[in-house]
Amino acid sequence: MEKKILIFVLFSITVVVNAVGQNAMRSTPGKKDMGKKAIELFNGNNLDGWYTFLQNRGRDDDPKKVFTVKDGMIRISGEEWGCITTDTEYENYRLITEFKWGQTTYAPRLKNARDCGILLHSQGEDGNSQGIWMTSIECQIIEGGTGDFIVVGDGSNKFEITCTVAKEKQGNSFVFQPEGRKVTINENRINWYSRDPNWKDVLDFRGENDIEKPVGEWNLLECVVKDGEIAVFLNGVLVNKATDVKPRKGRIQIQSESAEIFFRRVDLLPQ
């Protein structure tokens, strides 16, 4: 009897240790820190606190209703390229979003992978990058590549990130690896750790190890921004991390890039 109890205890300890090890690379989705109150950047009813900016149209000029709110969701049609931008700059926060892809796509990416992105630390004039977005650090949202970092900068060290990366590149892009060598970039991208090396820019692409859910299902995307670092969690799994991030604060933008996408939650938890 004592032997059976001992075996059970050892088994229980093993299960707990393994769970802790797995959760070390996971976030706590939706959990609000003690003593901290989340700021609802999206109130479920309208786009108060945001303004729109569209290529070739400018600020708050959206005749095609690219950005709308219905049934407690932000709908971004993707028909024209642009973004919604927060009125306020933010620093040191946990950004918690829930998104899902719609079915509609538009030229010039009619048959390409559905594409969007969240631009962090956005600074400068509206449209100062490609006439569409602010210079910023992008957390990419794209089929097969959600969690990639892209430096939407001006080529200077005013916009740059440092990441630990794998020895092998994917094309011209580095790949995040927690114990890899450090690199600093002020342009291009750092792919998330398990991006399919055979990724193709085609509609409905899914890689063998993708964490993103199928089209039409909700995903949880979190960006933890603290003291010059950005950690990106997709559905609870750490997929990318940057340090020595420049700048450290700015507005937040959500892109429109030819693909329909919905957001039902955009919360910000000060850190």
C-alpha positions as a LaTeX table, in Angstrom:
\begin{tabular}{lrrr}
\hline
Residue & $x$ (\AA) & $y$ (\AA) & $z$ (\AA) \\
\hline
Met1 & 0.00 & 0.00 & 0.00 \\
Glu2 & 2.81 & 2.41 & 0.97 \\
Lys3 & 4.62 & 1.60 & $-2.29$ \\
Lys4 & 1.48 & 2.50 & $-4.32$ \\
Ile5 & 1.12 & 5.80 & $-2.43$ \\
Leu6 & 4.77 & 6.65 & $-3.09$ \\
Ile7 & 4.41 & 5.91 & $-6.81$ \\
Phe8 & 1.30 & 8.11 & $-6.95$ \\
Val9 & 3.06 & 10.99 & $-5.20$ \\
Leu10 & 6.08 & 10.78 & $-7.53$ \\
Phe11 & 3.77 & 10.70 & $-10.56$ \\
Ser12 & 1.87 & 13.77 & $-9.31$ \\
Ile13 & 5.09 & 15.71 & $-8.77$ \\
Thr14 & 6.24 & 14.85 & $-12.30$ \\
Val15 & 2.97 & 16.09 & $-13.79$ \\
Val16 & 3.20 & 19.39 & $-11.87$ \\
Val17 & 6.85 & 19.96 & $-12.87$ \\
Asn18 & 6.09 & 19.28 & $-16.54$ \\
Ala19 & 3.13 & 21.65 & $-16.45$ \\
Val20 & 5.26 & 24.40 & $-14.94$ \\
Gly21 & 7.92 & 23.86 & $-17.61$ \\
Gln22 & 5.38 & 24.13 & $-20.40$ \\
Asn23 & 3.73 & 27.20 & $-18.92$ \\
Ala24 & 7.05 & 29.01 & $-18.63$ \\
Met25 & 6.74 & 29.77 & $-22.35$ \\
Arg26 & 3.05 & 30.63 & $-22.10$ \\
Ser27 & 1.20 & 33.77 & $-21.19$ \\
Thr28 & $-1.87$ & 34.02 & $-18.99$ \\
Pro29 & $-4.47$ & 35.04 & $-21.57$ \\
Gly30 & $-7.17$ & 37.31 & $-20.30$ \\
Lys31 & $-5.90$ & 37.40 & $-16.71$ \\
Lys32 & $-5.77$ & 40.89 & $-15.23$ \\
Asp33 & $-2.80$ & 41.58 & $-12.97$ \\
Met34 & $-3.48$ & 42.27 & $-9.33$ \\
Gly35 & $-4.18$ & 45.94 & $-8.71$ \\
Lys36 & $-4.12$ & 46.83 & $-12.41$ \\
Lys37 & $-7.19$ & 47.83 & $-14.38$ \\
Ala38 & $-7.38$ & 47.12 & $-18.08$ \\
Ile39 & $-8.02$ & 49.99 & $-20.48$ \\
Glu40 & $-10.57$ & 48.97 & $-23.10$ \\
Leu41 & $-9.13$ & 50.48 & $-26.25$ \\
Phe42 & $-12.18$ & 49.05 & $-28.02$ \\
Asn43 & $-15.39$ & 49.66 & $-26.11$ \\
Gly44 & $-17.51$ & 47.29 & $-28.21$ \\
Asn45 & $-19.72$ & 50.04 & $-29.58$ \\
Asn46 & $-17.67$ & 52.48 & $-31.66$ \\
Leu47 & $-14.15$ & 53.64 & $-32.47$ \\
Asp48 & $-13.92$ & 56.28 & $-29.77$ \\
Gly49 & $-10.25$ & 56.81 & $-28.96$ \\
Trp50 & $-9.16$ & 55.96 & $-32.51$ \\
Tyr51 & $-9.00$ & 57.80 & $-35.82$ \\
Thr52 & $-8.81$ & 56.39 & $-39.33$ \\
Phe53 & $-6.14$ & 57.04 & $-41.93$ \\
Leu54 & $-6.33$ & 55.77 & $-45.50$ \\
Gln55 & $-3.81$ & 55.93 & $-48.32$ \\
Asn56 & $-4.64$ & 58.72 & $-50.77$ \\
Arg57 & $-7.45$ & 59.95 & $-48.50$ \\
Gly58 & $-5.86$ & 60.90 & $-45.21$ \\
Arg59 & $-7.32$ & 61.21 & $-41.76$ \\
Asp60 & $-10.97$ & 60.49 & $-40.88$ \\
Asp61 & $-12.05$ & 60.14 & $-44.52$ \\
Asp62 & $-13.52$ & 56.66 & $-45.00$ \\
Pro63 & $-16.37$ & 56.78 & $-47.54$ \\
Lys64 & $-16.19$ & 53.03 & $-48.27$ \\
Lys65 & $-16.52$ & 52.17 & $-44.58$ \\
Val66 & $-13.29$ & 50.23 & $-44.41$ \\
Phe67 & $-13.48$ & 50.50 & $-40.61$ \\
Thr68 & $-16.83$ & 49.79 & $-38.95$ \\
Val69 & $-18.19$ & 48.43 & $-35.68$ \\
Lys70 & $-21.04$ & 45.92 & $-35.59$ \\
Asp71 & $-22.16$ & 43.21 & $-33.16$ \\
Gly72 & $-19.41$ & 44.11 & $-30.71$ \\
Met73 & $-16.63$ & 43.72 & $-33.29$ \\
Ile74 & $-14.36$ & 45.98 & $-35.27$ \\
Arg75 & $-14.60$ & 45.01 & $-38.91$ \\
Ile76 & $-11.72$ & 46.00 & $-41.15$ \\
Ser77 & $-12.76$ & 45.27 & $-44.71$ \\
Gly78 & $-9.30$ & 45.60 & $-46.26$ \\
Glu79 & $-10.76$ & 47.26 & $-49.35$ \\
Glu80 & $-8.40$ & 50.21 & $-49.01$ \\
Trp81 & $-4.99$ & 50.30 & $-47.34$ \\
Gly82 & $-4.63$ & 52.23 & $-44.13$ \\
Cys83 & $-5.12$ & 51.89 & $-40.39$ \\
Ile84 & $-6.91$ & 52.93 & $-37.26$ \\
Thr85 & $-4.68$ & 54.81 & $-34.82$ \\
Thr86 & $-5.04$ & 55.48 & $-31.11$ \\
Asp87 & $-5.38$ & 59.11 & $-30.07$ \\
Thr88 & $-2.95$ & 58.43 & $-27.22$ \\
Glu89 & 0.65 & 57.23 & $-26.97$ \\
Tyr90 & 1.36 & 54.29 & $-24.67$ \\
Glu91 & 4.42 & 52.89 & $-22.88$ \\
Asn92 & 4.86 & 49.72 & $-20.78$ \\
Tyr93 & 1.69 & 47.69 & $-21.26$ \\
Arg94 & 0.19 & 44.35 & $-22.11$ \\
Leu95 & $-1.89$ & 44.61 & $-25.27$ \\
Ile96 & $-4.51$ & 41.84 & $-25.41$ \\
Thr97 & $-6.36$ & 41.35 & $-28.70$ \\
Glu98 & $-8.68$ & 38.74 & $-30.16$ \\
Phe99 & $-8.99$ & 38.52 & $-33.94$ \\
Lys100 & $-10.35$ & 36.29 & $-36.67$ \\
Trp101 & $-10.11$ & 36.40 & $-40.44$ \\
Gly102 & $-13.09$ & 37.04 & $-42.66$ \\
Gln103 & $-13.53$ & 35.56 & $-46.14$ \\
Thr104 & $-13.26$ & 38.65 & $-48.33$ \\
Thr105 & $-10.00$ & 39.74 & $-49.96$ \\
Tyr106 & $-9.17$ & 42.54 & $-52.39$ \\
Ala107 & $-6.60$ & 43.40 & $-55.04$ \\
Pro108 & $-3.65$ & 43.63 & $-55.05$ \\
Arg109 & $-3.69$ & 40.70 & $-52.58$ \\
Leu110 & $-6.80$ & 38.94 & $-53.86$ \\
Lys111 & $-5.19$ & 35.48 & $-53.81$ \\
Asn112 & $-2.35$ & 36.17 & $-51.39$ \\
Ala113 & $-2.13$ & 35.24 & $-47.72$ \\
Arg114 & $-4.53$ & 37.26 & $-45.58$ \\
Asp115 & $-2.53$ & 40.15 & $-44.15$ \\
Cys116 & $-2.85$ & 42.71 & $-41.37$ \\
Gly117 & $-0.66$ & 43.88 & $-38.48$ \\
Ile118 & $-0.47$ & 45.77 & $-35.21$ \\
Leu119 & 1.99 & 48.65 & $-35.24$ \\
Leu120 & 3.51 & 49.44 & $-31.85$ \\
His121 & 5.41 & 52.57 & $-30.79$ \\
Ser122 & 4.06 & 54.43 & $-33.82$ \\
Gln123 & 5.60 & 57.91 & $-34.07$ \\
Gly124 & 5.82 & 60.86 & $-36.43$ \\
Glu125 & 3.36 & 62.06 & $-39.02$ \\
Asp126 & 0.48 & 59.96 & $-40.29$ \\
Gly127 & 1.54 & 58.16 & $-43.45$ \\
Asn128 & 5.25 & 58.85 & $-43.01$ \\
Ser129 & 5.93 & 55.24 & $-44.05$ \\
Gln130 & 4.88 & 54.48 & $-47.64$ \\
Gly131 & 2.19 & 57.14 & $-47.36$ \\
Ile132 & 0.08 & 54.72 & $-45.30$ \\
Trp133 & 1.38 & 54.15 & $-41.75$ \\
Met134 & 3.56 & 55.77 & $-39.12$ \\
Thr135 & 7.11 & 54.59 & $-38.58$ \\
Ser136 & 6.81 & 51.89 & $-35.93$ \\
Ile137 & 7.58 & 48.34 & $-34.82$ \\
Glu138 & 5.11 & 45.90 & $-36.32$ \\
Cys139 & 3.73 & 42.74 & $-34.82$ \\
Gln140 & 2.73 & 41.03 & $-38.03$ \\
Ile141 & $-0.61$ & 39.31 & $-38.53$ \\
Ile142 & $-0.48$ & 37.22 & $-41.69$ \\
Glu143 & $-1.46$ & 33.65 & $-42.49$ \\
Gly144 & 1.53 & 31.52 & $-41.52$ \\
Gly145 & 3.51 & 34.46 & $-40.16$ \\
Thr146 & 1.55 & 35.91 & $-37.27$ \\
Gly147 & 4.04 & 37.02 & $-34.63$ \\
Asp148 & 6.79 & 38.10 & $-37.00$ \\
Phe149 & 8.45 & 41.43 & $-36.20$ \\
Ile150 & 8.83 & 44.01 & $-38.95$ \\
Val151 & 10.70 & 47.28 & $-38.43$ \\
Val152 & 8.60 & 49.90 & $-40.21$ \\
Gly153 & 11.35 & 52.44 & $-39.76$ \\
Asp154 & 13.26 & 55.15 & $-41.55$ \\
Gly155 & 16.51 & 53.18 & $-41.88$ \\
Ser156 & 18.09 & 54.85 & $-38.85$ \\
Asn157 & 18.70 & 53.51 & $-35.35$ \\
Lys158 & 15.68 & 55.46 & $-34.13$ \\
Phe159 & 13.60 & 52.39 & $-35.04$ \\
Glu160 & 15.33 & 49.09 & $-34.32$ \\
Ile161 & 15.05 & 45.85 & $-32.37$ \\
Thr162 & 17.45 & 43.20 & $-31.07$ \\
Cys163 & 16.50 & 39.51 & $-31.11$ \\
Thr164 & 18.15 & 36.16 & $-30.49$ \\
Val165 & 18.00 & 34.22 & $-33.74$ \\
Ala166 & 18.78 & 30.85 & $-35.31$ \\
Lys167 & 21.92 & 30.23 & $-37.37$ \\
Glu168 & 19.96 & 29.65 & $-40.55$ \\
Lys169 & 17.87 & 32.36 & $-42.19$ \\
Gln170 & 14.61 & 31.91 & $-44.03$ \\
Gly171 & 15.37 & 33.67 & $-47.27$ \\
Asn172 & 16.59 & 37.12 & $-46.21$ \\
Ser173 & 14.91 & 36.98 & $-42.81$ \\
Phe174 & 16.24 & 35.98 & $-39.41$ \\
Val175 & 14.23 & 33.51 & $-37.30$ \\
Phe176 & 13.65 & 33.99 & $-33.58$ \\
Gln177 & 15.33 & 31.40 & $-31.34$ \\
Pro178 & 15.37 & 31.95 & $-27.56$ \\
Glu179 & 18.95 & 30.72 & $-27.08$ \\
Gly180 & 20.32 & 31.96 & $-30.41$ \\
Arg181 & 22.82 & 34.67 & $-31.27$ \\
Lys182 & 21.86 & 38.32 & $-30.96$ \\
Val183 & 21.22 & 40.49 & $-34.00$ \\
Thr184 & 20.00 & 44.08 & $-34.27$ \\
Ile185 & 17.98 & 45.27 & $-37.26$ \\
Asn186 & 16.57 & 48.63 & $-38.32$ \\
Glu187 & 14.79 & 47.27 & $-41.38$ \\
Asn188 & 13.31 & 43.99 & $-42.64$ \\
Arg189 & 11.96 & 41.36 & $-40.25$ \\
Ile190 & 12.49 & 38.68 & $-37.60$ \\
Asn191 & 10.26 & 35.67 & $-38.25$ \\
Trp192 & 8.49 & 33.87 & $-35.41$ \\
Tyr193 & 10.31 & 30.78 & $-34.16$ \\
Ser194 & 8.46 & 28.08 & $-36.14$ \\
Arg195 & 7.48 & 29.87 & $-39.34$ \\
Asp196 & 7.30 & 27.27 & $-42.11$ \\
Pro197 & 10.51 & 27.47 & $-44.20$ \\
Asn198 & 8.36 & 26.67 & $-47.22$ \\
Trp199 & 5.94 & 29.52 & $-46.53$ \\
Lys200 & 4.19 & 30.84 & $-49.63$ \\
Asp201 & 2.27 & 34.06 & $-50.03$ \\
Val202 & $-0.97$ & 32.30 & $-50.98$ \\
Leu203 & $-4.49$ & 32.46 & $-49.63$ \\
Asp204 & $-5.28$ & 30.03 & $-46.78$ \\
Phe205 & $-1.62$ & 29.10 & $-46.23$ \\
Arg206 & $-1.01$ & 27.04 & $-43.12$ \\
Gly207 & 2.36 & 25.66 & $-42.04$ \\
Glu208 & 2.98 & 22.31 & $-40.38$ \\
Asn209 & 3.67 & 23.91 & $-36.98$ \\
Asp210 & 1.36 & 26.91 & $-37.17$ \\
Ile211 & $-0.26$ & 28.05 & $-33.93$ \\
Glu212 & $-2.80$ & 30.31 & $-35.60$ \\
Lys213 & $-6.30$ & 28.83 & $-35.82$ \\
Pro214 & $-8.25$ & 28.24 & $-39.06$ \\
Val215 & $-9.98$ & 31.10 & $-40.85$ \\
Gly216 & $-13.15$ & 32.10 & $-39.01$ \\
Glu217 & $-11.92$ & 31.02 & $-35.56$ \\
Trp218 & $-10.81$ & 33.47 & $-32.88$ \\
Asn219 & $-7.12$ & 33.90 & $-32.04$ \\
Leu220 & $-5.61$ & 35.50 & $-28.95$ \\
Leu221 & $-2.67$ & 37.77 & $-29.76$ \\
Glu222 & $-0.82$ & 39.51 & $-26.93$ \\
Cys223 & 2.06 & 41.97 & $-27.02$ \\
Val224 & 3.81 & 42.46 & $-23.69$ \\
Val225 & 5.74 & 45.73 & $-23.82$ \\
Lys226 & 8.01 & 46.50 & $-20.88$ \\
Asp227 & 11.21 & 48.55 & $-20.46$ \\
Gly228 & 12.37 & 48.29 & $-24.06$ \\
Glu229 & 11.24 & 44.72 & $-24.64$ \\
Ile230 & 8.36 & 43.27 & $-26.67$ \\
Ala231 & 7.21 & 39.67 & $-26.18$ \\
Val232 & 4.56 & 38.31 & $-28.56$ \\
Phe233 & 2.22 & 35.50 & $-27.53$ \\
Leu234 & $-0.11$ & 33.78 & $-30.00$ \\
Asn235 & $-2.84$ & 31.67 & $-28.44$ \\
Gly236 & $-0.84$ & 31.54 & $-25.23$ \\
Val237 & 2.52 & 30.57 & $-26.76$ \\
Leu238 & 5.57 & 32.83 & $-26.87$ \\
Val239 & 6.39 & 33.13 & $-30.58$ \\
Asn240 & 8.80 & 36.08 & $-30.69$ \\
Lys241 & 10.69 & 38.44 & $-28.42$ \\
Ala242 & 12.69 & 41.62 & $-28.99$ \\
Thr243 & 14.93 & 43.60 & $-26.65$ \\
Asp244 & 16.57 & 47.02 & $-26.88$ \\
Val245 & 13.53 & 48.21 & $-28.79$ \\
Lys246 & 13.64 & 51.75 & $-30.14$ \\
Pro247 & 11.52 & 53.73 & $-29.60$ \\
Arg248 & 9.90 & 52.59 & $-26.36$ \\
Lys249 & 6.54 & 54.27 & $-26.70$ \\
Gly250 & 4.06 & 55.57 & $-29.24$ \\
Arg251 & 0.59 & 55.19 & $-30.65$ \\
Ile252 & $-0.93$ & 51.84 & $-31.61$ \\
Gln253 & $-2.18$ & 51.20 & $-35.14$ \\
Ile254 & $-4.13$ & 48.32 & $-36.67$ \\
Gln255 & $-3.71$ & 47.89 & $-40.40$ \\
Ser256 & $-6.00$ & 47.36 & $-43.35$ \\
Glu257 & $-4.20$ & 45.40 & $-46.09$ \\
Ser258 & $-6.62$ & 43.83 & $-48.58$ \\
Ala259 & $-8.05$ & 41.20 & $-46.23$ \\
Glu260 & $-11.18$ & 41.24 & $-44.09$ \\
Ile261 & $-10.43$ & 40.87 & $-40.39$ \\
Phe262 & $-12.42$ & 41.23 & $-37.17$ \\
Phe263 & $-11.36$ & 42.25 & $-33.66$ \\
Arg264 & $-13.65$ & 41.67 & $-30.70$ \\
Arg265 & $-11.17$ & 42.67 & $-28.02$ \\
Val266 & $-8.44$ & 45.29 & $-27.81$ \\
Asp267 & $-7.45$ & 45.76 & $-24.17$ \\
Leu268 & $-4.41$ & 47.44 & $-22.72$ \\
Leu269 & $-3.13$ & 46.55 & $-19.27$ \\
Pro270 & $-0.54$ & 49.01 & $-17.88$ \\
Gln271 & 2.65 & 47.29 & $-16.69$ \\
\hline
\end{tabular}
